[in-house]
């Protein structure tokens, strides 16, 4: 969780000291592309290079292949079916990412739509997150609100004011929503965790309200701290549920996360 919160502040420094080639937006296009294994098609920079690719820029549209690491500080970013062999570090505005990342990824932005496969750990931080990818390592997601589908092969940590989970988690999960209580709730969904997917190895949930919809599948031991008793709709399959009234306590104190 700490990595995802530090990703944005650390990224600029990393770009400036990494020794990678940094392309600054505003250079002549032909000069910018020369030596970077890139071409432009339909407004996208199409990359085909074995090394690293780093850039400080405005809005960016990327496709293609990078054998090494990708590091970006930019405006809005659209990475369409982009294959990166190494690590990915991005700080930007609205970010749309699909494709494949061979190792770790740390991404911080505004509205994040993520549909890539990640070979190692993933850290996402944004105002709003929509996830439909695949993560082989641990995942940490932090946002104002999020919808989480896809597949997770290891531990999953998600912190948001509202969490909707529709995916499959094979490792234990920690879901935290409204970790500190605000009695003057303007958003009635604030503090709600809704489970419509599959939790194969239980975990921990701390929220105001927890709902297991008719498509929820929960196996293993799952501890739920909430202000109101969890709602289990008809058709849900929930085993090993341990409900403990939250009684106004902060989630950090309960989960130790």
C-alpha positions as CSV (number, residue, x, y, z in Angstrom):
1,X,0.0,0.0,0.0
2,X,2.8,2.4,0.8
3,X,4.4,1.9,-2.6
4,X,1.3,3.0,-4.4
5,X,1.1,6.2,-2.4
6,X,4.8,7.0,-3.0
7,X,4.8,6.1,-6.7
8,X,3.9,9.5,-8.1
9,X,6.4,11.5,-6.0
10,X,9.2,9.1,-6.7
11,X,8.7,8.8,-10.4
12,X,9.9,12.2,-11.5
13,X,13.2,11.8,-9.6
14,X,13.6,8.3,-11.1
15,X,13.2,9.6,-14.6
16,X,15.8,12.3,-14.1
17,X,18.4,10.0,-12.6
18,X,17.8,6.7,-14.4
19,X,20.2,7.2,-17.3
20,X,17.4,6.4,-19.7
21,X,16.8,8.7,-22.7
22,X,14.2,11.3,-21.8
23,X,12.1,12.7,-24.6
24,X,10.5,16.1,-23.7
25,X,7.2,17.0,-25.4
26,X,7.6,19.8,-27.9
27,X,10.6,18.6,-29.8
28,X,10.4,18.2,-33.6
29,X,8.6,14.9,-34.3
30,X,11.2,13.6,-36.7
31,X,14.0,14.3,-34.1
32,X,11.9,12.8,-31.3
33,X,11.3,9.5,-33.1
34,X,14.9,9.1,-34.5
35,X,16.7,6.5,-32.5
36,X,13.7,5.6,-30.4
37,X,12.4,2.7,-32.4
38,X,9.1,4.5,-32.9
39,X,6.7,5.6,-35.6
40,X,3.3,7.4,-35.5
41,X,0.1,5.7,-36.7
42,X,-3.4,7.2,-36.3
43,X,-2.2,9.5,-33.6
44,X,-0.4,6.8,-31.6
45,X,3.4,6.5,-31.1
46,X,4.1,2.9,-32.1
47,X,7.2,1.6,-30.3
48,X,9.4,-1.3,-31.2
49,X,12.5,-1.2,-29.1
50,X,14.5,-3.5,-26.8
51,X,15.7,-0.9,-24.3
52,X,13.9,1.4,-21.8
53,X,11.6,4.2,-22.8
54,X,11.1,7.3,-20.6
55,X,9.3,10.6,-21.3
56,X,8.2,13.8,-19.7
57,X,5.3,14.9,-21.9
58,X,1.7,16.2,-22.4
59,X,-1.0,13.8,-23.5
60,X,0.4,10.5,-25.0
61,X,-1.0,7.7,-27.1
62,X,1.3,4.6,-27.2
63,X,1.2,1.2,-28.8
64,X,3.8,-1.5,-29.7
65,X,6.6,-3.2,-27.7
66,X,9.2,-2.1,-25.2
67,X,11.8,-4.7,-24.1
68,X,12.9,-2.8,-21.1
69,X,11.2,-0.4,-18.6
70,X,8.6,2.2,-19.3
71,X,8.6,5.5,-17.2
72,X,6.2,8.3,-17.9
73,X,5.2,11.6,-16.4
74,X,2.5,13.0,-18.7
75,X,-1.0,14.3,-19.1
76,X,-3.7,11.9,-20.2
77,X,-2.2,8.6,-21.4
78,X,-3.7,5.9,-23.7
79,X,-1.5,2.8,-23.8
80,X,-3.3,0.5,-26.2
81,X,-2.2,-3.1,-26.3
82,X,1.3,-2.1,-25.2
83,X,3.8,-4.8,-24.4
84,X,6.5,-3.9,-21.8
85,X,9.1,-6.5,-20.9
86,X,10.2,-4.8,-17.7
87,X,8.7,-2.5,-15.1
88,X,6.2,0.3,-15.7
89,X,6.1,3.6,-13.7
90,X,3.5,6.2,-14.7
91,X,2.2,9.4,-13.2
92,X,-0.4,11.2,-15.2
93,X,-4.0,12.4,-15.6
94,X,-6.6,10.0,-17.0
95,X,-4.9,6.8,-17.8
96,X,-6.1,3.9,-20.1
97,X,-3.8,0.9,-20.1
98,X,-4.2,-2.4,-21.9
99,X,-1.6,-5.0,-22.9
100,X,1.1,-6.9,-21.0
101,X,3.7,-5.9,-18.3
102,X,6.4,-8.4,-17.7
103,X,7.4,-7.2,-14.2
104,X,6.1,-4.7,-11.7
105,X,3.8,-1.7,-12.4
106,X,3.2,1.5,-10.3
107,X,0.6,3.9,-11.8
108,X,-0.9,7.1,-10.3
109,X,-3.5,9.2,-12.0
110,X,-7.0,10.5,-12.1
111,X,-9.4,8.1,-13.7
112,X,-7.6,4.9,-14.4
113,X,-8.9,2.1,-16.7
114,X,-6.6,-0.9,-16.5
115,X,-6.9,-4.0,-18.6
116,X,-3.4,-5.3,-18.7
117,X,-1.7,-8.6,-17.6
118,X,1.0,-8.0,-15.0
119,X,3.7,-10.5,-14.3
120,X,4.6,-9.3,-10.8
121,X,3.2,-6.8,-8.4
122,X,0.8,-4.0,-9.2
123,X,0.2,-0.6,-7.5
124,X,-2.6,1.7,-8.7
125,X,-3.7,5.0,-7.1
126,X,-6.3,7.2,-8.7
127,X,-9.5,9.2,-8.2
128,X,-11.5,6.4,-9.9
129,X,-10.3,2.9,-10.9
130,X,-11.9,0.4,-13.2
131,X,-9.8,-2.8,-13.3
132,X,-10.3,-5.8,-15.6
133,X,-6.8,-7.1,-15.9
134,X,-4.7,-10.0,-14.5
135,X,-2.0,-9.8,-11.8
136,X,0.3,-12.6,-10.9
137,X,1.9,-10.9,-7.9
138,X,0.5,-8.8,-5.1
139,X,-1.9,-5.9,-5.9
140,X,-2.6,-2.7,-4.0
141,X,-5.3,-0.4,-5.3
142,X,-6.3,3.0,-3.8
143,X,-9.0,5.3,-5.1
144,X,-12.1,7.4,-4.3
145,X,-14.2,4.6,-5.8
146,X,-13.4,1.5,-7.8
147,X,-14.9,-1.4,-9.8
148,X,-12.6,-4.4,-9.6
149,X,-12.9,-7.3,-12.0
150,X,-10.2,-9.5,-13.5
151,X,-8.0,-12.0,-11.8
152,X,-5.6,-11.8,-8.9
153,X,-3.0,-14.6,-8.2
154,X,-1.7,-13.3,-4.8
155,X,-2.8,-10.9,-2.1
156,X,-5.1,-8.0,-3.0
157,X,-5.4,-4.8,-1.0
158,X,-8.1,-2.3,-2.0
159,X,-8.8,1.0,-0.2
160,X,-11.6,3.3,-1.5
161,X,-14.8,5.1,-0.4
162,X,-16.8,2.6,-2.5
163,X,-15.6,-0.8,-3.7
164,X,-17.4,-3.0,-6.2
165,X,-15.7,-6.4,-6.6
166,X,-16.7,-8.6,-9.6
167,X,-13.5,-10.5,-10.2
168,X,-11.6,-13.5,-8.9
169,X,-9.1,-13.4,-6.1
170,X,-7.2,-16.6,-5.4
171,X,-5.2,-15.1,-2.5
172,X,-6.5,-13.4,0.7
173,X,-8.0,-9.9,0.3
174,X,-8.1,-6.8,2.4
175,X,-10.9,-4.4,1.4
176,X,-11.2,-1.1,3.3
177,X,-13.9,1.5,2.7
178,X,-14.4,4.6,4.7
179,X,-11.6,3.7,7.1
180,X,-12.5,6.8,9.3
181,X,-16.2,7.4,9.9
182,X,-17.9,10.6,8.9
183,X,-21.3,10.9,10.4
184,X,-22.4,13.5,7.9
185,X,-22.5,11.2,4.9
186,X,-23.4,13.0,1.7
187,X,-22.8,10.0,-0.5
188,X,-25.1,7.2,0.7
189,X,-22.8,4.6,-1.0
190,X,-19.7,5.9,0.9
191,X,-18.3,3.1,2.9
192,X,-19.9,0.3,1.0
193,X,-18.2,-2.9,-0.2
194,X,-20.2,-5.0,-2.7
195,X,-18.9,-8.5,-3.5
196,X,-20.3,-10.0,-6.7
197,X,-17.2,-12.1,-7.6
198,X,-15.1,-14.9,-6.2
199,X,-12.9,-14.8,-3.1
200,X,-11.1,-18.1,-3.0
201,X,-9.1,-17.6,0.2
202,X,-11.1,-15.3,2.4
203,X,-9.5,-12.3,3.9
204,X,-10.7,-9.1,5.7
205,X,-13.3,-6.4,5.0
206,X,-13.7,-3.2,7.0
207,X,-16.5,-0.8,5.9
208,X,-19.8,0.7,6.8
209,X,-22.0,-1.6,4.8
210,X,-21.0,-5.0,3.1
211,X,-23.2,-6.7,0.5
212,X,-22.8,-10.1,-1.0
213,X,-24.8,-10.2,-4.2
214,X,-26.4,-13.3,-5.7
215,X,-23.2,-14.1,-7.8
216,X,-20.8,-13.9,-4.8
217,X,-18.7,-16.9,-4.1
218,X,-16.6,-16.8,-0.9
219,X,-14.4,-19.6,0.5
220,X,-12.0,-19.6,3.4
221,X,-12.2,-17.5,6.5
222,X,-13.5,-13.9,5.9
223,X,-13.6,-11.4,8.8
224,X,-16.0,-8.5,8.3
225,X,-16.0,-5.4,10.4
226,X,-18.9,-3.1,9.5
227,X,-21.4,-0.7,11.1
228,X,-24.3,-2.7,9.9
229,X,-24.6,-6.5,9.6
230,X,-23.5,-7.8,6.2
231,X,-26.3,-8.4,3.6
232,X,-26.2,-11.8,1.9
233,X,-28.6,-12.0,-1.0
234,X,-30.3,-15.1,-2.2
235,X,-28.0,-17.2,-4.3
236,X,-24.8,-16.0,-2.7
237,X,-22.4,-18.7,-1.5
238,X,-20.6,-17.4,1.5
239,X,-18.7,-19.7,3.9
240,X,-16.5,-19.0,6.9
241,X,-18.0,-15.5,7.5
242,X,-17.0,-13.9,10.9
243,X,-19.0,-10.7,11.4
244,X,-17.7,-8.3,14.1
245,X,-19.6,-5.0,14.7
246,X,-17.3,-2.1,13.9
247,X,-18.8,0.2,16.5
248,X,-17.3,3.4,15.1
249,X,-13.7,2.1,15.2
250,X,-11.2,3.1,12.5
251,X,-10.3,0.4,10.0
252,X,-6.6,0.9,10.4
253,X,-6.9,-0.2,14.0
254,X,-8.9,-3.2,13.1
255,X,-7.0,-4.6,10.1
256,X,-3.5,-3.4,11.0
257,X,-3.1,-2.6,7.2
